[in-house]
Amino acid sequence: QVQLVESGGGLVQAGGSLRLSCAASGSIFSIRNMGWYRQAPGKQRELVASITSGGYTSYTDSVKGRFTISRPDAKNTAYLQMNSLKPEDTAVYYCNLELVLGNGYWGQGTKVTVSS
């Protein structure tokens, strides 16, 4: 069993910053990828940022230059630093973990609300 616990969401004004954390625990042998997804009301869940075991990062175009994903020392915690937040960033943010063996896990989600 693998558990993902997210934290760091909240209410922030446009232009502000938040840092999301995702702590993974349990039967974790080898991580292939960790990522952050988000789902706004009435919209599909979308990939925001991901980081591979080798540290390669990728971002959706709308957050490039504003968000940074990290996984210090390749430990079982990933962060999403979100700067210059916009109202359109409002969503529930979910952490995702993919193991080398192919299993995938989701966190419970943390809500981010950006006011204009």
N, CA, C and O of each residue as an XYZ file, in Angstrom:
464
protein
N       0.826     -1.203      0.000
C       0.000      0.000      0.000
C       0.857      1.248      0.000
O       1.887      1.317      0.671
N       0.417      2.228     -0.760
C       1.101      3.508     -0.837
C       0.104      4.595     -0.478
O      -1.032      4.589     -0.952
N       0.531      5.517      0.352
C      -0.318      6.649      0.723
C       0.356      7.948      0.283
O       1.569      8.113      0.417
N      -0.439      8.848     -0.234
C       0.036     10.174     -0.619
C      -0.744     11.198      0.191
O      -1.975     11.183      0.206
N      -0.027     12.079      0.859
C      -0.669     13.122      1.658
C      -0.241     14.473      1.121
O       0.943     14.812      1.122
N      -1.217     15.236      0.664
C      -0.946     16.556      0.113
C      -1.255     17.621      1.147
O      -2.090     17.427      2.031
N      -0.579     18.731      1.028
C      -0.847     19.875      1.889
C      -0.389     21.133      1.178
O       0.326     21.077      0.178
N      -0.817     22.273      1.715
C      -0.336     23.534      1.193
C      -1.349     24.341      0.404
O      -1.071     25.482      0.033
N      -2.508     23.780      0.143
C      -3.507     24.539     -0.587
C      -4.112     25.627      0.268
O      -3.854     25.701      1.469
N      -4.920     26.475     -0.353
C      -5.561     27.540      0.394
C      -6.059     28.635     -0.519
O      -6.147     28.472     -1.736
N      -6.382     29.755      0.100
C      -6.885     30.922     -0.614
C      -5.784     31.961     -0.716
O      -5.139     32.293      0.279
N      -5.572     32.469     -1.907
C      -4.528     33.459     -2.127
C      -5.020     34.462     -3.163
O      -5.833     34.129     -4.025
N      -4.528     35.674     -3.074
C      -4.880     36.688     -4.066
C      -4.071     36.480     -5.341
O      -2.986     35.898     -5.318
N      -4.606     36.954     -6.426
C      -3.897     36.895     -7.698
C      -2.527     37.552     -7.547
O      -2.392     38.612     -6.937
N      -1.518     36.898     -8.116
C      -0.153     37.382     -7.987
C       0.602     36.768     -6.825
O       1.822     36.900     -6.731
N      -0.110     36.106     -5.955
C       0.513     35.498     -4.789
C       1.143     34.149     -5.092
O       1.191     33.703     -6.238
N       1.629     33.509     -4.022
C       2.327     32.232     -4.153
C       1.814     31.224     -3.138
O       1.337     31.577     -2.060
N       1.927     29.966     -3.520
C       1.657     28.856     -2.621
C       2.654     27.749     -2.927
O       3.158     27.650     -4.046
N       2.937     26.922     -1.936
C       3.760     25.742     -2.167
C       2.993     24.515     -1.703
O       2.629     24.393     -0.534
N       2.759     23.618     -2.633
C       2.092     22.358     -2.332
C       3.137     21.290     -2.028
O       4.213     21.255     -2.626
N       2.788     20.421     -1.081
C       3.657     19.301     -0.732
C       2.908     17.994     -0.902
O       1.701     17.918     -0.677
N       3.643     16.967     -1.303
C       3.077     15.632     -1.445
C       4.058     14.649     -0.820
O       5.158     14.437     -1.330
N       3.644     14.060      0.283
C       4.494     13.097      0.980
C       3.983     11.691      0.729
O       2.829     11.373      1.017
N       4.854     10.858      0.190
C       4.486      9.479     -0.109
C       5.063      8.549      0.949
O       6.197      8.727      1.393
N       4.278      7.564      1.344
C       4.747      6.585      2.319
C       4.154      5.223      1.979
O       3.209      5.112      1.197
N       4.733      4.192      2.585
C       4.231      2.847      2.349
C       5.227      2.013      1.572
O       6.439      2.195      1.688
N       4.701      1.100      0.780
C       5.523      0.134      0.048
C       6.054      0.756     -1.240
O       5.609      0.430     -2.340
N       7.008      1.652     -1.076
C       7.584      2.353     -2.225
C       8.965      1.797     -2.477
O       9.867      1.968     -1.657
N       9.138      1.132     -3.603
C      10.423      0.524     -3.906
C      11.205      1.335     -4.917
O      12.410      1.533     -4.767
N      10.537      1.793     -5.921
C      11.235      2.589     -6.927
C      10.231      3.464     -7.649
O       9.280      2.970     -8.255
N      10.450      4.760     -7.579
C       9.527      5.718     -8.181
C       9.965      6.022     -9.601
O      11.135      6.313     -9.850
N       9.018      5.952    -10.536
C       9.296      6.328    -11.909
C       9.042      7.827    -12.109
O       9.817      8.529    -12.758
N       7.928      8.291    -11.527
C       7.465      9.640    -11.826
C       6.606     10.155    -10.682
O       5.865      9.392    -10.062
N       6.703     11.440    -10.404
C       5.736     12.087     -9.528
C       5.197     13.298    -10.263
O       5.924     13.973    -10.993
N       3.932     13.564    -10.067
C       3.342     14.663    -10.801
C       2.220     15.330    -10.042
O       1.682     14.796     -9.071
N       1.887     16.506    -10.513
C       0.742     17.249     -9.986
C      -0.268     17.446    -11.102
O       0.074     17.881    -12.201
N      -1.504     17.122    -10.803
C      -2.621     17.343    -11.694
C      -3.561     18.330    -11.021
O      -3.477     18.567     -9.815
N      -4.448     18.897    -11.810
C      -5.477     19.749    -11.219
C      -6.794     19.549    -11.969
O      -6.833     19.183    -13.144
N      -7.858     19.809    -11.231
C      -9.186     19.711    -11.820
C     -10.020     20.883    -11.345
O     -10.333     21.012    -10.162
N     -10.371     21.728    -12.289
C     -11.237     22.867    -11.995
C     -12.692     22.436    -12.136
O     -12.979     21.454    -12.820
N     -13.607     23.151    -11.503
C     -15.031     22.787    -11.587
C     -15.505     22.702    -13.035
O     -15.307     23.630    -13.820
N     -16.125     21.592    -13.373
C     -16.661     21.421    -14.706
C     -15.642     21.088    -15.779
O     -15.978     21.024    -16.961
N     -14.395     20.874    -15.371
C     -13.345     20.582    -16.347
C     -12.704     19.235    -16.047
O     -12.844     18.680    -14.958
N     -11.998     18.731    -17.050
C     -11.290     17.470    -16.868
C     -10.010     17.688    -16.089
O      -9.444     18.781    -16.075
N      -9.572     16.631    -15.445
C      -8.303     16.695    -14.738
C      -7.177     16.827    -15.759
O      -7.165     16.141    -16.781
N      -6.239     17.711    -15.469
C      -5.123     17.930    -16.393
C      -3.799     17.845    -15.656
O      -3.696     18.167    -14.473
N      -2.789     17.401    -16.391
C      -1.442     17.335    -15.840
C      -0.852     18.737    -15.804
O      -0.845     19.447    -16.810
N      -0.362     19.122    -14.648
C       0.243     20.441    -14.477
C       1.761     20.361    -14.593
O       2.374     21.134    -15.329
N       2.361     19.428    -13.868
C       3.817     19.307    -13.860
C       4.191     17.900    -13.437
O       3.459     17.248    -12.692
N       5.332     17.440    -13.914
C       5.803     16.123    -13.512
C       7.311     16.129    -13.418
O       7.987     16.967    -14.014
N       7.833     15.168    -12.647
C       9.274     15.027    -12.484
C       9.606     13.547    -12.468
O       8.987     12.762    -11.749
N      10.595     13.179    -13.275
C      10.988     11.776    -13.353
C      11.992     11.448    -12.262
O      12.469     12.330    -11.548
N      12.303     10.170    -12.145
C      13.282      9.744    -11.148
C      14.647     10.361    -11.428
O      15.458     10.526    -10.517
N      14.895     10.697    -12.675
C      16.159     11.316    -13.027
C      16.161     12.829    -12.903
O      17.166     13.482    -13.184
N      15.031     13.386    -12.481
C      14.966     14.822    -12.276
C      14.492     15.621    -13.470
O      14.492     16.852    -13.439
N      14.088     14.928    -14.523
C      13.571     15.658    -15.693
C      12.177     16.173    -15.386
O      11.319     15.429    -14.913
N      11.957     17.459    -15.660
C      10.672     18.076    -15.360
C       9.950     18.496    -16.639
O      10.573     18.791    -17.659
N       8.643     18.514    -16.558
C       7.836     19.010    -17.664
C       6.623     19.728    -17.100
O       6.157     19.423    -16.002
N       6.121     20.683    -17.865
C       5.030     21.531    -17.412
C       4.016     21.751    -18.524
O       4.364     21.751    -19.705
N       2.779     21.936    -18.143
C       1.806     22.358    -19.121
C       2.092     23.821    -19.463
O       2.605     24.569    -18.630
N       1.764     24.221    -20.673
C       2.167     25.548    -21.155
C       1.670     26.681    -20.260
O       2.369     27.678    -20.079
N       0.490     26.541    -19.708
C      -0.109     27.651    -18.965
C       0.612     27.966    -17.659
O       0.392     29.031    -17.081
N       1.466     27.068    -17.184
C       2.158     27.320    -15.915
C       3.665     27.483    -16.083
O       4.367     27.749    -15.108
N       4.162     27.329    -17.284
C       5.607     27.456    -17.505
C       6.092     28.833    -17.087
O       5.494     29.852    -17.432
N       7.184     28.843    -16.339
C       7.742     30.095    -15.863
C       7.145     30.573    -14.550
O       7.662     31.505    -13.933
N       6.060     29.940    -14.119
C       5.409     30.343    -12.869
C       5.462     29.240    -11.822
O       5.596     29.526    -10.633
N       5.360     27.989    -12.243
C       5.345     26.856    -11.323
C       6.660     26.089    -11.430
O       7.272     26.009    -12.495
N       7.073     25.530    -10.302
C       8.272     24.697    -10.285
C       8.001     23.441     -9.473
O       7.586     23.512     -8.316
N       8.237     22.299    -10.087
C       8.104     21.029     -9.377
C       9.487     20.582     -8.939
O      10.466     20.758     -9.665
N       9.562     20.006     -7.757
C      10.850     19.530     -7.260
C      10.658     18.296     -6.404
O       9.570     18.025     -5.897
N      11.718     17.575     -6.261
C      11.728     16.366     -5.435
C      13.141     16.259     -4.855
O      13.961     15.477     -5.336
N      13.412     17.051     -3.821
C      14.767     17.165     -3.271
C      15.378     15.825     -2.864
O      14.759     15.031     -2.156
N      16.585     15.598     -3.319
C      17.344     14.394     -2.965
C      16.626     13.118     -3.389
O      16.886     12.039     -2.856
N      15.721     13.255     -4.353
C      14.978     12.096     -4.866
C      14.283     11.326     -3.753
O      14.122     10.108     -3.830
N      13.874     12.052     -2.719
C      13.154     11.412     -1.621
C      11.691     11.232     -2.017
O      11.304     11.498     -3.155
N      10.897     10.780     -1.067
C       9.510     10.465     -1.366
C       8.562     11.644     -1.161
O       7.379     11.445     -0.884
N       9.062     12.846     -1.292
C       8.236     14.042     -1.176
C       8.457     14.916     -2.393
O       9.593     15.155     -2.803
N       7.371     15.388     -2.965
C       7.439     16.295     -4.104
C       6.763     17.596     -3.729
O       5.835     17.629     -2.920
N       7.251     18.674     -4.338
C       6.715     19.992     -4.070
C       6.301     20.648     -5.379
O       6.851     20.360     -6.442
N       5.326     21.529     -5.277
C       4.954     22.358     -6.410
C       4.937     23.799     -5.916
O       4.024     24.212     -5.202
N       5.946     24.550     -6.302
C       6.003     25.974     -5.969
C       5.229     26.730     -7.032
O       5.549     26.659     -8.218
N       4.221     27.447     -6.601
C       3.353     28.165     -7.541
C       3.465     29.661     -7.272
O       3.080     30.144     -6.207
N       3.992     30.377     -8.241
C       4.151     31.825     -8.139
C       3.268     32.523     -9.161
O       2.777     31.903    -10.105
N       3.075     33.806     -8.962
C       2.273     34.617     -9.889
C       0.946     33.938    -10.196
O       0.553     33.812    -11.356
N       0.273     33.509     -9.160
C      -0.967     32.759     -9.340
C      -2.042     33.618     -9.979
O      -2.130     34.825     -9.750
N      -2.856     32.957    -10.787
C      -3.946     33.610    -11.506
C      -5.274     32.961    -11.103
O      -5.294     31.813    -10.659
N      -6.367     33.683    -11.255
C      -7.671     33.079    -10.932
C      -7.911     31.770    -11.683
O      -8.563     30.868    -11.159
N      -7.393     31.661    -12.895
C      -7.597     30.437    -13.667
C      -6.794     29.254    -13.137
O      -6.953     28.135    -13.624
N      -5.942     29.481    -12.156
C      -5.237     28.380    -11.498
C      -6.089     27.734    -10.407
O      -5.700     26.721     -9.824
N      -7.236     28.318    -10.139
C      -8.130     27.776     -9.120
C      -8.575     26.376     -9.497
O      -9.113     26.160    -10.582
N      -8.351     25.426     -8.603
C      -8.679     24.025     -8.870
C      -8.345     23.194     -7.638
O      -7.750     23.685     -6.678
N      -8.736     21.944     -7.684
C      -8.234     20.977     -6.717
C      -6.998     20.352     -7.335
O      -7.037     19.864     -8.464
N      -5.914     20.366     -6.601
C      -4.644     19.842     -7.083
C      -4.393     18.470     -6.469
O      -4.513     18.274     -5.259
N      -4.042     17.530     -7.339
C      -3.828     16.152     -6.927
C      -2.395     15.728     -7.208
O      -1.836     16.024     -8.264
N      -1.826     15.042     -6.260
C      -0.504     14.459     -6.446
C      -0.667     13.059     -7.026
O      -1.583     12.323     -6.660
N       0.233     12.708     -7.934
C       0.225     11.385     -8.539
C       1.611     10.780     -8.460
O       2.613     11.464     -8.669
N       1.662      9.509     -8.161
C       2.943      8.807     -8.087
C       2.871      7.554     -8.947
O       1.919      6.779     -8.853
N       3.876      7.362     -9.776
C       3.970      6.163    -10.595
C       5.213      5.389    -10.188
O       6.313      5.938    -10.142
N       5.029      4.117     -9.894
C       6.163      3.268     -9.551
C       6.733      2.618    -10.809
O       6.058      2.502    -11.832
N       7.981      2.204    -10.706
C       8.626      1.540    -11.840
C       7.847      0.295    -12.244
O       7.789     -0.053    -13.423
N       7.252     -0.371    -11.267
C       6.481     -1.580    -11.557
C       5.172     -1.281    -12.269
O       4.483     -2.198    -12.714
N       4.823      0.000    -12.381
C       3.640      0.373    -13.138
C       2.458      0.793    -12.311
O       1.505      1.346    -12.858
N       2.475      0.554    -11.010
C       1.346      0.965    -10.179
C       1.297      2.488    -10.080
O       2.327      3.160    -10.023
N       0.075      3.011    -10.062
C      -0.109      4.443     -9.927
C      -0.992      4.764     -8.738
O      -1.916      4.014     -8.426
N      -0.710      5.883     -8.070
C      -1.463      6.254     -6.874
C      -1.798      7.739     -6.907
O      -1.081      8.552     -7.490
N      -2.918      8.063     -6.256
C      -3.385      9.448     -6.183
C      -3.521      9.878     -4.740
O      -3.836      9.078     -3.859
N      -3.274     11.175     -4.511
C      -3.573     11.764     -3.232
C      -5.027     12.174     -3.168
O      -5.776     12.006     -4.131
N      -5.425     12.715     -2.019
C      -6.826     13.067     -1.818
C      -7.173     14.423     -2.412
O      -8.350     14.759     -2.541
N      -6.176     15.195     -2.769
C      -6.398     16.505     -3.363
C      -6.322     17.621     -2.346
O      -6.683     17.448     -1.182
N      -5.851     18.759     -2.797
C      -5.817     19.962     -1.962
C      -6.327     21.125     -2.799
O      -5.933     21.297     -3.952
N      -7.203     21.914     -2.207
C      -7.885     22.953     -2.968
C      -7.080     24.241     -2.983
O      -6.586     24.699     -1.953
N      -6.959     24.811     -4.168
C      -6.296     26.092     -4.356
C      -7.320     27.060     -4.939
O      -7.927     26.791     -5.975
N      -7.499     28.177     -4.267
C      -8.420     29.197     -4.741
C      -7.659     30.507     -4.890
O      -7.050     30.990     -3.936
N      -7.695     31.075     -6.080
C      -7.012     32.330     -6.362
C      -8.070     33.397     -6.631
O      -8.840     33.299     -7.586
N      -8.093     34.398     -5.789
C      -9.081     35.461     -5.939
C      -8.520     36.597     -6.788
O      -7.321     36.875     -6.771
N      -9.407     37.241     -7.525
C      -8.961     38.336     -8.411
C      -9.000     39.674     -7.688
O      -8.660     40.702     -8.274
